[in-house]
Amino acid sequence: MVMTMATISCQAEKDSLTYSIKLDVVTKHWDGKYNWSQARVGAIAATKGNANPVLIITMQKWFVEHSDFYSGLYLMRSEDMGATWTEPEECPELGWREKKDNVVVGICDFVPGWHQPSGKLLALGHTVYYYKDGRLLENRPRSTAYSVYDPETRKWTSWQKLEMPDKDKFYNSGSGCAQWLVKPDGTLLVPTYYKAKGETAIYSSTVLHCDFDGEKLTYIKHGDELELKVTRGLYEPSITHYKDKFYLTLRNDEKAYVTISDDGLCWEPIKPWKFKGGGELGSHNTQQHWVTHDDGLFLVYTRRGADNDHIPRNRAPLFIAQIDTDALCVLKATEKIIVPQRGSMLGNFGATTISDKETWVTVGENMHPKENLHLGADGSVFAARILWSKPNSLAISH
């Protein structure tokens, strides 16, 4: 199912790059028990035999009776740039595993991406431990988890854990919801956040430098350890590369932060996201992600001050705006709503370069809170398709 809801246009500031946004609904579900969440799309590069990239959406059921209670991963596939999709299908290799004492371990917050050197689609996220009744384990461990999709066999490997050094320090460590990068040499920069064993409140964030041989992900080293001793610290970081710099955006319960780097490992001091000319961005207690074109860098985020105080954490609508990379701030004049607010939360979204013509932002409506469900939300999974006026040379193709 694909239903186009709206199309808007925008002139990006400072250069001739323009874009329009075509908002599609790729699927939806709401039965009072679960909706689709954690929807993110991976693009398998086009080949001579297939002019379009093959698109695979990974997503999970969110069982609304419990906080952060997710199923194993489900998949949808499109070979015609999203004109049609397969029905959601559960993937056993990406499902729960039973442990002792009525505990299951699963994976969540997965972000698929194309690894051109190996010709594989790699998905990264982290583990999560539940009791079978949906409760999260207290003081639970966490690991970065990954799985590999082979386009030739159309099979995923069973998810694996990334082995980390200093297991006490990285006792609760995962790359959940993070945009990650493939370097020219095929190695990866993988943002992650972590707590030491026994730490109950504060996360730190870092970027892992990892090797990937098409089958196994291996830790090489990690960069600066970014800390903020405020309400859960720094977590859910996402990285991008624009021009000659790396950029990292970070979630905090009180406000969102950003920093910049020459190499993706050593970072300048973090600073709160602000609008150019003054005033904080107002994003809090949720993630932000990058949309990167070779002619412009953009941020997708939620924020306060948008007639959205009835939405928990102000997690709708989703906005997009261009970044002034010299001042490292958001250009308010370029801000547009990319996914509308219809009474439910929008969060745990993804932003993916699909081709040199399109970048997508994908998100499912989390059907919460109950008192707002008369405002139009229906459990839709949205694909906001950013259609560029100029080819994006950063897109990967064969």
Secondary structure as UniProt FT lines:
FT   STRAND          3..11
FT   TURN            13..14
FT   STRAND          18..28
FT   STRAND          34..44
FT   TURN            48..49
FT   STRAND          54..63
FT   TURN            64..65
FT   TURN            67..68
FT   STRAND          70..78
FT   TURN            81..82
FT   STRAND          89..90
FT   HELIX           92..94
FT   STRAND          97..98
FT   TURN            101..102
FT   STRAND          103..115
FT   TURN            116..119
FT   STRAND          120..131
FT   TURN            132..133
FT   TURN            138..139
FT   STRAND          144..150
FT   TURN            151..154
FT   STRAND          155..156
FT   STRAND          160..161
FT   TURN            167..170
FT   STRAND          172..174
FT   TURN            176..177
FT   STRAND          181..182
FT   TURN            184..185
FT   STRAND          188..195
FT   TURN            197..198
FT   STRAND          203..212
FT   STRAND          217..222
FT   TURN            231..232
FT   STRAND          235..242
FT   TURN            243..244
FT   STRAND          245..251
FT   STRAND          257..261
FT   STRAND          271..272
FT   STRAND          274..275
FT   TURN            276..277
FT   STRAND          289..293
FT   TURN            294..295
FT   STRAND          296..301
FT   TURN            309..310
FT   HELIX           312..314
FT   STRAND          318..324
FT   TURN            325..328
FT   STRAND          329..330
FT   HELIX           332..334
FT   STRAND          336..339
FT   STRAND          345..346
FT   STRAND          350..353
FT   STRAND          358..366
FT   HELIX           370..372
FT   TURN            373..374
FT   STRAND          380..388
FT   TURN            393..394
//
